[in-house]
Amino acid sequence: MKKGIHPQVYLDAKTMCSSCGAVYLIPTTVKVQQVEICSACHPVYTGKYMGLMASGRVDRFRKMAESSKKKQEEVKVIEEKRAKKPAIKKKAKKGEK
């Protein structure tokens, strides 16, 4: 290996989690670094969910399907009301049969 081209590795480097405050000593090229989430507080590793759930495609689809179903029910009620009313015959104009 060539000398002088490789970065210095700090064996006692600190890595701090900004979510839970955990401190890890991990060899790295930076003396102190900060991460947003670590394995101690990440929901995949802990099984606990800490934040707001973002609405995904499935949720949006279900919401849209529910609103569509309500709209169809409203249209059905309107059509039933129309069917109950007697049909109004239009008067023919003069000259038409």
DSSP file (Angstrom, degrees, kcal/mol; ACC not computed):
  #  RESIDUE AA STRUCTURE BP1 BP2  ACC     N-H-->O    O-->H-N    N-H-->O    O-->H-N    TCO  KAPPA ALPHA  PHI   PSI    X-CA   Y-CA   Z-CA
    1    1 A M              0   0    0      0, 0.0     2,-0.2     0, 0.0     5,-0.0   0.000 360.0 360.0 360.0 145.4    0.0    0.0    0.0
    2    2 A K    >   -     0   0    0      1,-0.1     3,-0.5     2,-0.0     2,-0.3  -0.511 360.0-124.0 -74.6 143.6    1.1    3.5   -0.7
    3    3 A K  T 3  S+     0   0    0      1,-0.2    -1,-0.1    -2,-0.2     0, 0.0  -0.661  85.9  21.9 -88.9 144.2    2.0    5.6    2.3
    4    4 A G  T 3  S+     0   0    0     -2,-0.3    -1,-0.2     2,-0.1    -2,-0.0   0.389 100.4  84.9  88.2  -3.2    0.3    9.0    2.9
    5    5 A I  S <  S+     0   0    0     -3,-0.5    -2,-0.1     2,-0.1    -1,-0.0   0.589  70.4  84.2-105.5 -11.2   -2.8    8.4    0.8
    6    6 A H  S    S-     0   0    0     -4,-0.3    -2,-0.1     1,-0.1     3,-0.1  -0.709  81.1-115.5 -94.0 141.6   -4.9    6.6    3.4
    7    7 A P        -     0   0    0      0, 0.0     2,-0.3     0, 0.0    -2,-0.1  -0.310  35.6 -98.4 -70.8 158.2   -7.0    8.5    6.0
    8    8 A Q        -     0   0    0     21,-0.2     2,-0.5     1,-0.0    20,-0.0  -0.586  33.8-143.1 -76.9 135.8   -6.2    8.2    9.7
    9    9 A V        -     0   0    0     -2,-0.3     2,-0.7    -3,-0.1    20,-0.2  -0.894   4.8-150.3-104.4 124.3   -8.4    5.7   11.6
   10   10 A Y  B >   -A   28   0A   0     18,-3.2    18,-1.8    -2,-0.5     3,-0.9  -0.841   6.7-167.9 -93.7 118.0   -9.5    6.6   15.1
   11   11 A L  T 3  S+     0   0    0     -2,-0.7    -1,-0.1     1,-0.2    18,-0.1   0.756  87.9  46.9 -77.0 -24.2  -10.0    3.5   17.2
   12   12 A D  T 3  S+     0   0    0     16,-0.1    -1,-0.2     2,-0.1     2,-0.1  -0.043  80.8 147.1-106.7  31.0  -11.6    5.4   20.0
   13   13 A A    <   -     0   0    0     -3,-0.9    13,-1.5    13,-0.2     2,-0.4  -0.402  42.7-131.6 -70.0 142.3  -14.0    7.4   17.9
   14   14 A K  E     -Bc  25  32B   0     17,-2.1    19,-2.4    11,-0.2     2,-0.5  -0.811  17.3-168.8 -99.9 133.8  -17.4    8.3   19.4
   15   15 A T  E     -Bc  24  33B   0      9,-2.9     9,-2.9    -2,-0.4     2,-0.4  -0.986  12.4-166.0-119.2 120.1  -20.7    7.7   17.5
   16   16 A M  E     -Bc  23  34B   0     17,-2.5    19,-3.0    -2,-0.5     2,-0.5  -0.875  15.3-137.8-112.7 139.0  -23.7    9.3   19.2
   17   17 A C  E  >  - c   0  35B   0      5,-2.5     4,-1.3    -2,-0.4    19,-0.2  -0.821   5.5-158.1 -92.5 126.1  -27.4    8.7   18.5
   18   18 A S  T  4 S+     0   0    0     17,-3.0    18,-0.2    -2,-0.5    -1,-0.1   0.681  88.5  53.7 -78.4 -16.9  -29.4   11.9   18.5
   19   19 A S  T  4 S+     0   0    0     17,-0.4    -1,-0.1    16,-0.3    18,-0.1   0.942 128.8   8.9 -81.1 -52.1  -32.7   10.0   19.1
   20   20 A C  T  4 S-     0   0    0      2,-0.1    -2,-0.2     0, 0.0    -1,-0.1   0.571  94.3-121.1-109.3 -11.8  -31.9    8.0   22.2
   21   21 A G     <  +     0   0    0     -4,-1.3    -3,-0.1     1,-0.2     2,-0.1   0.583  53.4 157.8  84.0  10.0  -28.5    9.4   23.2
   22   22 A A        -     0   0    0     -6,-0.1    -5,-2.5     1,-0.0     2,-0.5  -0.404  29.2-149.1 -68.5 144.5  -26.6    6.1   23.0
   23   23 A V  E     -B   16   0B   0     -7,-0.2     2,-0.4    -2,-0.1    -7,-0.2  -0.971  13.8-173.3-120.0 129.3  -22.8    6.4   22.6
   24   24 A Y  E     -B   15   0B   0     -9,-2.9    -9,-2.9    -2,-0.5     2,-0.8  -0.933  22.0-139.0-120.8 143.9  -20.8    3.8   20.7
   25   25 A L  E     +B   14   0B   0     -2,-0.4   -11,-0.2   -11,-0.2   -12,-0.1  -0.890  38.0 162.9-102.1 104.7  -17.1    3.5   20.3
   26   26 A I        -     0   0    0    -13,-1.5     2,-0.3    -2,-0.8   -13,-0.2  -0.982  43.0-113.8-126.2 130.2  -16.6    2.5   16.6
   27   27 A P        +     0   0    0      0, 0.0     2,-0.3     0, 0.0   -16,-0.2  -0.469  57.0 142.4 -63.6 125.8  -13.3    2.7   14.7
   28   28 A T  B     -A   10   0A   0    -18,-1.8   -18,-3.2    -2,-0.3   -15,-0.1  -0.937  63.5-105.6-154.8 174.2  -13.8    5.3   12.0
   29   29 A T  S    S+     0   0    0     -2,-0.3     2,-0.4   -20,-0.2   -21,-0.2   0.509 100.9  71.7 -86.3  -4.9  -12.0    8.1   10.1
   30   30 A V  S    S-     0   0    0    -20,-0.1     3,-0.1     1,-0.1    -2,-0.1  -0.933  73.8-144.9-113.2 135.4  -13.9   10.8   12.0
   31   31 A K  S    S+     0   0    0     -2,-0.4   -17,-2.1     1,-0.2     2,-0.4   0.919  87.0  14.3 -66.3 -45.0  -13.2   11.5   15.7
   32   32 A V  E    S+c   14   0B   0    -19,-0.2     2,-0.3   -17,-0.0    -1,-0.2  -0.998  72.2 169.8-134.2 130.9  -16.8   12.3   16.7
   33   33 A Q  E     -c   15   0B   0    -19,-2.4   -17,-2.5    -2,-0.4     2,-0.4  -0.970  19.2-146.1-139.3 157.1  -19.9   11.7   14.6
   34   34 A Q  E     -c   16   0B   0     -2,-0.3     2,-0.3   -19,-0.2   -17,-0.2  -0.978   9.4-164.7-127.2 135.0  -23.6   11.8   15.2
   35   35 A V  E     -c   17   0B   0    -19,-3.0   -17,-3.0    -2,-0.4   -16,-0.3  -0.848  21.6-135.6-115.2 154.4  -26.3    9.6   13.7
   36   36 A E  S    S+     0   0    0     -2,-0.3   -17,-0.4     1,-0.3     2,-0.3   0.858  88.0   8.0 -76.3 -36.1  -30.1   10.3   13.7
   37   37 A I        -     0   0    0    -19,-0.1    -1,-0.3   -18,-0.1     2,-0.2  -0.997  67.4-167.4-148.9 143.4  -31.1    6.8   14.7
   38   38 A C    >>  -     0   0    0     -2,-0.3     4,-1.5    -3,-0.1     3,-0.8  -0.627  43.2 -91.1-124.3-178.0  -29.3    3.7   15.9
   39   39 A S  T 34 S+     0   0    0      1,-0.2     6,-0.0    -2,-0.2    -1,-0.0   0.710 120.1  62.5 -70.2 -18.8  -30.0    0.0   16.4
   40   40 A A  T 34 S+     0   0    0      1,-0.2    -1,-0.2     5,-0.0    -3,-0.0   0.771 119.9  21.7 -76.2 -25.3  -31.0    0.6   20.0
   41   41 A C  T <4 S+     0   0    0     -3,-0.8    -2,-0.2   -19,-0.0    -1,-0.2   0.418  90.6 116.7-123.0   0.2  -33.9    2.9   19.0
   42   42 A H    >X  -     0   0    0     -4,-1.5     4,-2.3     1,-0.1     3,-0.7  -0.543  64.2-134.3 -73.3 133.3  -34.7    1.9   15.4
   43   43 A P  H 3> S+     0   0    0      0, 0.0     4,-2.2     0, 0.0    -1,-0.1   0.776 102.1  60.3 -61.5 -27.6  -38.3    0.4   15.1
   44   44 A V  H 34 S+     0   0    0      1,-0.2    -5,-0.1     2,-0.2     5,-0.0   0.897 114.5  34.9 -65.9 -38.9  -37.1   -2.5   12.9
   45   45 A Y  H <4 S+     0   0    0     -3,-0.7    -1,-0.2     1,-0.1    -6,-0.1   0.819 126.4  38.0 -85.0 -32.5  -34.8   -3.7   15.7
   46   46 A T  H  < S-     0   0    0     -4,-2.3    -2,-0.2     2,-0.2    -1,-0.1   0.765  92.6-134.2 -91.6 -27.3  -36.9   -2.8   18.7
   47   47 A G  S  < S+     0   0    0     -4,-2.2     2,-0.4     1,-0.3    -3,-0.1   0.498  70.3 112.8  83.4   3.5  -40.4   -3.7   17.4
   48   48 A K        -     0   0    0     -6,-0.2     2,-0.5    -5,-0.1    -1,-0.3  -0.882  61.8-139.5-111.3 141.7  -41.7   -0.4   18.7
   49   49 A Y        +     0   0    0     -2,-0.4     4,-0.1     1,-0.1    -7,-0.1  -0.882  21.6 175.2-102.9 127.3  -42.9    2.5   16.5
   50   50 A M        +     0   0    0     -2,-0.5    -1,-0.1    -9,-0.1     2,-0.1   0.648  54.6  50.5-105.8 -18.1  -41.9    5.9   17.8
   51   51 A G  S    S-     0   0    0      1,-0.1     2,-0.3     3,-0.0    -2,-0.0  -0.397  93.3 -69.8-114.3-173.1  -43.1    8.4   15.1
   52   52 A L        -     0   0    0     -2,-0.1     2,-0.5     1,-0.1    -1,-0.1  -0.591  51.7-116.7 -77.7 140.0  -46.1    9.3   13.1
   53   53 A M        -     0   0    0     -2,-0.3     2,-0.3    -4,-0.1    -1,-0.1  -0.650  25.5-134.2 -80.8 127.3  -47.1    6.8   10.5
   54   54 A A        -     0   0    0     -2,-0.5     2,-0.4     1,-0.1    -1,-0.0  -0.590  25.0-109.6 -79.3 140.3  -46.9    8.1    7.0
   55   55 A S        -     0   0    0     -2,-0.3     2,-0.1     4,-0.1    -1,-0.1  -0.568  42.0-163.9 -73.0 124.6  -49.8    7.4    4.8
   56   56 A G     >  -     0   0    0     -2,-0.4     4,-2.2     1,-0.0     5,-0.2  -0.284  36.2 -87.2-100.1-173.3  -48.9    4.9    2.2
   57   57 A R  H  > S+     0   0    0      1,-0.2     4,-2.5     2,-0.2     5,-0.2   0.881 124.8  52.6 -63.2 -40.4  -50.4    3.7   -1.1
   58   58 A V  H  > S+     0   0    0      2,-0.2     4,-2.6     1,-0.2    -1,-0.2   0.922 110.0  48.2 -65.1 -43.6  -52.6    1.1    0.6
   59   59 A D  H  > S+     0   0    0      1,-0.2     4,-2.4     2,-0.2    -1,-0.2   0.913 112.4  48.8 -62.9 -42.4  -54.0    3.6    3.0
   60   60 A R  H  X S+     0   0    0     -4,-2.2     4,-2.4     2,-0.2    -1,-0.2   0.899 111.4  50.4 -64.3 -39.3  -54.7    6.1    0.3
   61   61 A F  H  X S+     0   0    0     -4,-2.5     4,-2.8     2,-0.2    -2,-0.2   0.928 110.9  48.3 -63.9 -45.5  -56.4    3.3   -1.8
   62   62 A R  H  X S+     0   0    0     -4,-2.6     4,-2.4     2,-0.2    -2,-0.2   0.902 112.0  49.4 -62.4 -41.0  -58.6    2.3    1.1
   63   63 A K  H  X S+     0   0    0     -4,-2.4     4,-2.2     2,-0.2    -1,-0.2   0.922 113.1  46.6 -63.2 -44.2  -59.6    5.9    1.7
   64   64 A M  H  X S+     0   0    0     -4,-2.4     4,-2.2     1,-0.2    -2,-0.2   0.901 112.3  50.1 -65.2 -41.4  -60.4    6.4   -1.9
   65   65 A A  H  X S+     0   0    0     -4,-2.8     4,-2.2     2,-0.2    -2,-0.2   0.887 110.5  50.6 -65.3 -38.8  -62.4    3.1   -2.1
   66   66 A E  H  X S+     0   0    0     -4,-2.4     4,-2.1     2,-0.2    -2,-0.2   0.922 111.6  46.4 -65.3 -44.3  -64.4    4.1    1.0
   67   67 A S  H  X S+     0   0    0     -4,-2.2     4,-2.1     1,-0.2    -2,-0.2   0.875 112.2  51.8 -66.6 -35.6  -65.2    7.5   -0.4
   68   68 A S  H  X S+     0   0    0     -4,-2.2     4,-2.4     2,-0.2    -2,-0.2   0.896 108.3  51.3 -65.3 -40.5  -66.2    5.9   -3.7
   69   69 A K  H  X S+     0   0    0     -4,-2.2     4,-2.0     2,-0.2    -2,-0.2   0.902 109.9  49.2 -64.4 -41.3  -68.5    3.4   -1.9
   70   70 A K  H  X S+     0   0    0     -4,-2.1     4,-2.2     2,-0.2    -1,-0.2   0.910 110.7  50.5 -62.9 -42.2  -70.2    6.3   -0.1
   71   71 A K  H  X S+     0   0    0     -4,-2.1     4,-2.4     1,-0.2    -2,-0.2   0.902 108.9  51.5 -63.2 -41.6  -70.7    8.2   -3.4
   72   72 A Q  H  X S+     0   0    0     -4,-2.4     4,-2.2     1,-0.2    -1,-0.2   0.886 109.0  51.0 -63.1 -39.0  -72.2    5.0   -5.0
   73   73 A E  H  X S+     0   0    0     -4,-2.0     4,-2.1     2,-0.2    -1,-0.2   0.905 109.8  50.0 -65.1 -40.8  -74.6    4.7   -2.1
   74   74 A E  H  X S+     0   0    0     -4,-2.2     4,-2.2     1,-0.2    -2,-0.2   0.915 111.2  48.8 -62.6 -43.4  -75.7    8.3   -2.5
   75   75 A V  H  X S+     0   0    0     -4,-2.4     4,-2.6     1,-0.2    -1,-0.2   0.892 109.2  53.4 -63.8 -39.6  -76.2    7.9   -6.2
   76   76 A K  H  X S+     0   0    0     -4,-2.2     4,-2.1     2,-0.2    -1,-0.2   0.908 108.6  49.3 -62.6 -42.3  -78.3    4.7   -5.6
   77   77 A V  H  X S+     0   0    0     -4,-2.1     4,-2.1     2,-0.2    -1,-0.2   0.915 111.4  49.3 -63.3 -43.1  -80.5    6.6   -3.1
   78   78 A I  H  X S+     0   0    0     -4,-2.2     4,-2.2     1,-0.2    -2,-0.2   0.915 110.9  49.9 -62.6 -43.8  -81.0    9.4   -5.7
   79   79 A E  H  X S+     0   0    0     -4,-2.6     4,-2.1     1,-0.2    -1,-0.2   0.872 109.0  52.2 -64.3 -37.1  -81.9    6.9   -8.4
   80   80 A E  H  X S+     0   0    0     -4,-2.1     4,-1.5     2,-0.2    -1,-0.2   0.901 109.3  49.7 -65.2 -40.3  -84.4    5.1   -6.2
   81   81 A K  H  X S+     0   0    0     -4,-2.1     4,-1.2     1,-0.2    -2,-0.2   0.902 110.7  50.1 -63.8 -40.7  -86.1    8.5   -5.5
   82   82 A R  H  < S+     0   0    0     -4,-2.2     3,-0.2     1,-0.2    -1,-0.2   0.879 107.8  53.8 -64.5 -37.6  -86.2    9.2   -9.2
   83   83 A A  H  < S+     0   0    0     -4,-2.1    -1,-0.2     1,-0.2    -2,-0.2   0.821 105.6  53.7 -68.1 -30.6  -87.8    5.8   -9.9
   84   84 A K  H  < S+     0   0    0     -4,-1.5    -1,-0.2    -5,-0.1    -2,-0.2   0.798  92.2  86.5 -74.6 -29.0  -90.6    6.4   -7.4
   85   85 A K  S  < S-     0   0    0     -4,-1.2     2,-0.1    -3,-0.2     3,-0.0  -0.460  89.2-110.4 -71.9 142.0  -91.6    9.7   -9.0
   86   86 A P        -     0   0    0      0, 0.0     2,-0.2     0, 0.0    -1,-0.1  -0.469  37.6-104.7 -70.4 145.7  -94.1    9.4  -11.8
   87   87 A A        -     0   0    0     -2,-0.1     2,-0.6    -4,-0.1    -4,-0.0  -0.514  29.7-135.0 -71.9 134.1  -92.7   10.3  -15.2
   88   88 A I        -     0   0    0     -2,-0.2     2,-0.4    -3,-0.0    -1,-0.1  -0.810  15.8-141.7 -93.4 123.6  -93.7   13.7  -16.5
   89   89 A K        -     0   0    0     -2,-0.6     2,-0.3     1,-0.0     0, 0.0  -0.694  13.5-131.6 -87.2 135.2  -94.7   13.6  -20.1
   90   90 A K        -     0   0    0     -2,-0.4     2,-0.3     1,-0.1    -1,-0.0  -0.621  22.9-114.3 -83.7 142.8  -93.7   16.6  -22.2
   91   91 A K        -     0   0    0     -2,-0.3     2,-0.2     1,-0.1    -1,-0.1  -0.569  30.8-119.1 -76.4 137.2  -96.3   18.2  -24.3
   92   92 A A        -     0   0    0     -2,-0.3     3,-0.1     1,-0.1     2,-0.1  -0.527  27.1-120.2 -76.0 141.6  -95.7   17.9  -28.0
   93   93 A K    >   -     0   0    0     -2,-0.2     3,-2.0     1,-0.1    -1,-0.1  -0.360  41.6 -81.7 -76.0 160.6  -95.3   21.1  -29.9
   94   94 A K  T 3  S+     0   0    0      1,-0.3    -1,-0.1    -2,-0.1     3,-0.1  -0.389 118.7  25.9 -61.9 137.7  -97.6   22.0  -32.7
   95   95 A G  T 3  S+     0   0    0      1,-0.3     2,-0.3    -3,-0.1    -1,-0.3   0.209 102.1  99.8  93.1 -14.7  -96.6   20.3  -35.9
   96   96 A E    <         0   0    0     -3,-2.0    -1,-0.3     1,-0.1    -4,-0.1  -0.740 360.0 360.0-101.2 152.8  -94.8   17.4  -34.2
   97   97 A K              0   0    0     -2,-0.3    -1,-0.1    -3,-0.1    -5,-0.1   0.427 360.0 360.0-100.9 360.0  -96.4   14.0  -33.7
